[in-house]
Amino acid sequence: MVITLTTGAGSKQFSMSKIARYFALAVLVLALSYVVLSNWLWVQTTDNLQALEESHESLNDQYNDLLGTQQKYKLELDELTKVFQGVAQQKDFLEKENARIDVLKERIEMIISERDKLIVDTSSIPKLKQTLTQTQSERDSLRAENIRVEQKNNALKENVLILDKSLDDLEGMLNLNAPLHLNEDRFARLSELVKQRIFLLNTIPNGLPVKAIRVNDGFGMRYHPIKKTRAMHKGIDYKVLVGTPIYAPADGIVEMAERRNGSGKFIKLNHSFGFETSYSHLNKYFVKRGEYVHKGQKIAESGNTGQSTGPHLHYELLYLAKAINPAPFVKWNIANFENIFTQVESVKWASLKNLYPLNQSVQH
C-alpha cells in the first residue's frame, strides 16, 4: 500500500512498510532508554537505602550507649554504698567491743592490785578464792571475746581490701587521681564527687533527646533547604519518624509549649545555670507552660509541623539566650565528665567550679 502526498512543491509517496519500520525503530529506542534509566535509578536507590541503614544502626548504638551510661554508674554507686554501710556497721561494732575490752582490762588490773595488797590469813582465804575464781572466769570470758574480736577484725580487713579495690575501680572510671593524703576518707571523697557530678548531669542538658535514624544537619552554616540560601543552622536536625518520643535532657521548667511560625509545634525548656533547650516541628505535646520536668521525662513526640521538608526534630541548646553547638553536650556523660570543660569555651565554667569543686582543670 502506498500513500501519496501532494503539495505545491510536488508529490511524495510513502509505503506503509517503510512507515512501520520507522515506528518500530522509535519504539525500540524508547524501550531501551526506559530499561537503562530504570536500572540506574534502582542502583541509586539501593545505595541510598544501604547508607541510610548503616547511619541508623550507628546512631542507634550511640543512643543506647549514652542513655545507658548514667544508669550503669548509678547502679554501681548504689552497690558500693551498700558495701560501705556494712563496713561502717562492722566498724561501730568493733569500737564497742574494744571499749568493753578496755573496761575488762581495767577490772583485771584492779583485781590484781587488790590481790597484791591482801594480807593472807584464815579469814580472808575464802574471799580470796572467790575473787580468784571470778577473775579466772572473767579471764576466760575475755579470751573468748578476744578470739571473736580477732575473727571480726580479719573479716573487716578482707572487706577493707575489697572496698579499696572497688574504690580504685571507681576512681579509674571517673578519671580521678589517688588522694593526696593516705588517711583521707576515700569513700566520703568519691561519694561527694559522684553526687556532684550526677547533680550537674541532671541539671545541665546532656545526652540524646531522641532515638533518631540519623543526623540530617549539624550546627553551623548550611544551605537552607527551603529558602535556598546559605544561613546559620543553630541546632541539630535529627531524622525521625512521626511519633518518636522526645525526652528532656535535664531537669527544668517549661517556658513555652505552643505553635510558632516556621517551627510548628514548639517546646522550650529552662534549665539551671543559664542553659535552655528547644524542640521544633513536633507532632504532640505532653507538657505545658510552667510545668517542672525531670531528666529523661517524655515531653513530646516528633512530627513534621511548620516549615519542614520531612519528619525530623530540630534541637537547639542555648547558653544565656545564645545558641551554642549541642554536639559536645550530646556526648557528655559521667565517664568523660571533665571533657566538656575544655571542649566548650563559650561557657564560663570557672564560676561553676567555685560552687562545685570537681577536681577538673578549668582554663577560663
C-alpha positions in Angstrom: 0.0 0.0 0.0 1.4 3.4 -1.0 0.4 6.8 0.4 0.8 9.9 -1.9 1.1 13.4 -0.5 0.7 16.3 -3.0 1.8 19.8 -2.1 2.7 23.0 -4.0 6.3 21.7 -4.3 5.3 18.4 -5.8 4.1 14.9 -4.8 5.8 12.4 -2.4 5.0 8.7 -2.0 5.4 6.7 1.2 4.9 3.0 1.6 3.3 1.5 4.7 6.2 -0.9 5.3 8.6 2.0 5.5 6.4 3.9 7.9 6.1 0.7 10.1 9.9 0.3 10.2 10.3 3.9 11.4 7.7 3.4 14.0 9.2 0.1 15.3 12.6 1.7 15.5 11.2 4.6 17.6 9.5 2.2 20.0 12.7 0.1 20.3 14.8 3.2 21.2 12.2 4.3 23.8 12.2 0.8 25.4 16.0 0.7 25.6 16.1 4.1 27.2 13.5 3.1 29.8 15.4 -0.1 30.7 18.7 1.8 31.1 17.1 4.6 33.2 15.2 2.1 35.4 18.4 0.2 36.2 20.3 3.4 37.0 17.5 4.5 39.4 17.4 1.1 41.0 21.1 1.1 41.7 21.0 4.6 43.2 18.0 3.7 45.4 19.8 0.6 46.7 22.9 2.5 47.6 20.9 5.2 49.4 19.0 2.6 51.4 22.2 0.9 52.4 23.8 4.1 53.6 20.6 5.0 55.5 20.6 1.7 57.3 24.2 2.0 58.3 23.6 5.5 59.6 20.6 4.4 61.5 22.5 1.5 63.2 25.4 3.8 64.1 23.1 6.4 65.7 21.1 3.8 67.5 24.2 2.3 69.1 25.3 5.8 70.1 21.9 6.5 71.7 21.9 3.2 73.6 25.5 3.8 74.9 24.8 7.3 76.0 21.4 6.5 77.5 22.7 3.5 79.5 25.9 5.0 80.8 24.5 7.1 83.7 22.1 4.3 84.8 25.1 1.9 84.9 27.2 4.2 87.0 24.3 4.9 89.3 23.7 1.2 90.0 27.4 0.7 90.7 27.3 3.6 93.2 24.3 2.1 94.9 26.0 -1.3 95.3 29.2 0.4 96.6 27.1 2.4 99.1 25.6 -0.9 100.5 29.1 -2.3 101.0 30.2 0.9 102.7 27.2 0.8 105.0 28.1 -2.8 106.0 31.7 -1.9 106.7 30.6 1.1 108.8 28.3 -1.1 110.9 31.2 -3.5 111.5 33.4 -0.6 112.5 30.9 0.6 115.0 30.5 -2.9 116.5 34.3 -3.2 116.7 34.6 0.1 118.5 32.0 -1.0 121.1 33.8 -4.4 121.6 37.2 -2.6 122.0 35.6 -0.4 124.7 34.3 -3.4 126.5 37.8 -5.0 126.4 39.3 -1.8 127.9 36.8 -2.0 130.8 37.6 -5.7 131.4 41.3 -4.9 131.4 40.8 -2.2 133.9 38.9 -4.5 136.1 41.6 -7.2 135.9 44.3 -4.7 136.8 42.2 -3.5 139.8 41.7 -7.1 141.0 45.4 -7.9 140.6 46.2 -4.7 142.5 43.8 -5.7 145.3 45.2 -9.2 145.4 48.7 -8.0 145.9 47.5 -5.8 148.8 45.6 -8.6 150.6 47.1 -9.9 153.8 46.6 -13.7 153.7 45.0 -15.0 156.8 42.5 -17.7 157.5 39.6 -15.3 157.5 40.5 -13.9 154.0 41.2 -17.1 152.2 37.5 -17.9 151.2 37.0 -14.4 150.0 40.3 -14.5 148.1 39.3 -17.9 146.5 36.0 -16.4 145.4 37.8 -13.3 143.9 40.4 -15.6 142.1 37.5 -17.7 140.7 35.7 -14.7 139.4 39.0 -13.4 138.0 39.6 -16.7 136.2 36.1 -16.7 134.8 36.4 -13.2 133.6 39.8 -14.0 132.0 38.3 -17.0 130.2 35.4 -14.8 129.0 37.9 -12.1 127.9 39.9 -14.7 125.9 36.8 -15.9 124.1 35.8 -12.3 123.4 39.3 -11.6 122.1 39.0 -14.6 119.7 35.7 -13.3 118.4 37.1 -9.8 118.0 40.1 -11.1 116.1 37.8 -13.1 113.8 35.8 -10.0 113.2 39.0 -8.0 112.6 40.1 -10.5 109.9 36.7 -10.3 108.2 36.9 -6.5 108.4 40.4 -6.5 106.8 39.0 -8.6 103.9 36.1 -6.2 103.5 38.5 -3.3 103.5 40.7 -4.9 100.8 37.5 -5.4 98.7 36.5 -1.8 99.4 39.9 -0.5 98.4 39.7 -2.4 95.1 36.2 -1.0 94.4 37.4 2.5 95.2 40.3 2.0 92.8 38.0 0.9 90.1 35.6 3.8 90.7 38.4 6.3 90.7 39.7 4.9 87.5 36.2 5.0 85.9 35.8 8.7 87.0 39.4 9.6 85.8 40.3 10.7 89.3 43.8 10.8 90.8 44.6 9.0 94.0 44.0 11.1 97.2 47.0 13.3 98.3 46.7 12.1 101.9 46.6 8.4 102.8 44.4 9.0 105.7 41.8 10.8 103.6 38.3 9.1 103.6 38.2 7.9 100.0 34.6 6.8 100.2 33.4 10.2 101.5 35.5 11.9 98.8 34.2 9.7 96.0 30.6 9.8 97.3 30.7 13.6 97.3 32.3 13.8 93.8 29.8 11.4 92.3 26.8 13.2 93.9 28.1 16.5 92.5 28.6 15.0 89.0 25.2 13.3 88.9 23.6 16.6 90.1 25.2 18.6 87.3 24.4 15.9 84.7 20.8 16.1 85.9 20.7 19.9 85.7 22.8 20.7 82.6 21.5 19.3 79.3 23.4 16.2 78.1 22.7 13.0 76.1 20.4 12.4 73.1 16.9 13.9 73.3 15.5 11.4 70.8 16.3 8.0 69.3 17.0 9.1 65.8 17.6 7.4 62.5 20.4 9.7 61.6 21.6 13.3 61.8 20.4 15.3 58.8 22.2 18.6 59.6 24.6 19.7 62.3 25.3 23.1 63.9 26.8 25.8 61.7 26.5 27.4 58.2 24.5 25.4 55.7 22.4 25.7 52.5 18.8 26.3 53.7 16.6 23.6 52.0 13.5 25.9 51.8 15.0 29.5 51.5 17.6 28.2 49.0 20.3 30.5 50.6 23.2 29.9 53.0 22.2 30.6 56.6 23.3 29.8 60.1 21.8 26.5 61.4 21.5 27.0 65.2 20.9 23.4 66.2 20.9 19.7 65.1 18.3 18.1 62.9 17.6 14.5 63.8 15.8 12.4 61.1 13.0 10.6 62.9 9.6 9.0 62.2 6.4 10.8 63.2 5.5 9.9 66.8 9.1 9.2 68.0 9.3 10.0 71.8 11.4 13.1 72.8 12.9 13.2 76.3 14.1 16.1 78.5 18.0 16.1 78.6 18.0 17.7 82.1 15.7 18.9 84.9 14.0 22.2 84.1 10.8 24.1 83.7 8.6 24.5 80.5 8.9 28.1 79.3 6.9 27.5 76.1 4.6 24.8 74.6 2.9 26.4 71.6 2.7 26.6 67.8 5.1 29.1 66.2 5.6 30.2 62.6 8.3 28.2 61.0 8.9 26.0 64.0 5.4 24.4 64.0 4.6 22.9 67.4 7.4 24.1 69.7 8.7 23.5 73.2 11.3 25.5 75.1 12.8 24.3 78.5 14.6 26.5 81.0 17.4 24.6 82.9 19.9 25.6 85.6 23.0 27.8 85.2 21.7 29.8 82.2 21.0 26.8 79.9 17.9 26.4 77.7 16.8 23.8 75.1 14.2 24.0 72.3 12.4 21.4 70.2 10.7 22.2 66.9 8.4 20.6 64.3 6.6 18.4 67.0 3.5 16.3 66.5 2.2 16.3 70.1 2.9 17.9 73.5 3.0 16.1 76.8 3.8 19.1 79.0 2.5 22.6 79.4 3.9 26.0 80.2 5.1 26.4 83.9 5.4 22.7 84.4 8.5 21.2 86.0 10.2 18.3 84.2 12.9 15.9 85.2 15.8 14.4 83.1 14.6 11.5 80.9 10.9 12.6 81.1 8.9 12.2 77.8 7.9 15.7 76.9 6.7 15.4 73.3 6.5 13.3 70.1 8.3 14.2 66.8 6.4 15.4 63.8 6.5 17.4 60.6 4.8 20.7 61.5 5.9 24.2 60.5 8.5 24.8 57.7 9.8 21.3 57.3 10.8 19.1 54.3 10.1 15.9 56.2 9.6 14.4 59.7 12.5 15.5 62.0 13.4 17.1 65.3 15.2 20.4 65.3 17.1 20.5 68.7 18.8 23.7 70.0 20.9 24.3 73.1 21.2 27.9 74.3 23.5 29.4 77.0 22.5 32.9 78.2 20.0 33.1 75.3 22.7 32.4 72.7 22.7 29.2 70.6 25.7 27.0 71.0 26.7 23.7 69.4 24.8 20.9 71.2 27.1 18.1 69.9 29.6 18.1 72.8 26.7 18.1 75.3 25.0 15.2 73.5 28.2 13.1 74.0 28.7 14.2 77.6 28.3 11.7 80.4 29.8 10.7 83.8 32.7 8.7 82.2 34.0 11.7 80.1 32.8 14.3 82.6 35.8 16.6 82.5 36.0 16.8 78.7 33.1 19.3 78.5 35.1 21.9 80.5 37.8 22.1 77.8 35.8 21.4 74.7 33.2 24.2 75.2 34.9 27.5 75.7 31.8 29.7 75.4 30.6 28.7 78.9 32.2 30.3 82.0 33.0 27.0 83.7 35.3 28.7 86.3 32.4 30.3 88.0 30.7 26.9 88.3 33.9 25.3 89.7 33.7 27.8 92.6 30.3 26.4 93.5 31.2 22.7 92.9 34.9 21.9 93.2 35.1 18.9 91.0 38.9 18.2 90.6 38.9 19.3 87.0 41.3 21.8 85.4 39.2 24.8 84.2 41.2 27.2 81.9 38.6 30.0 81.6 
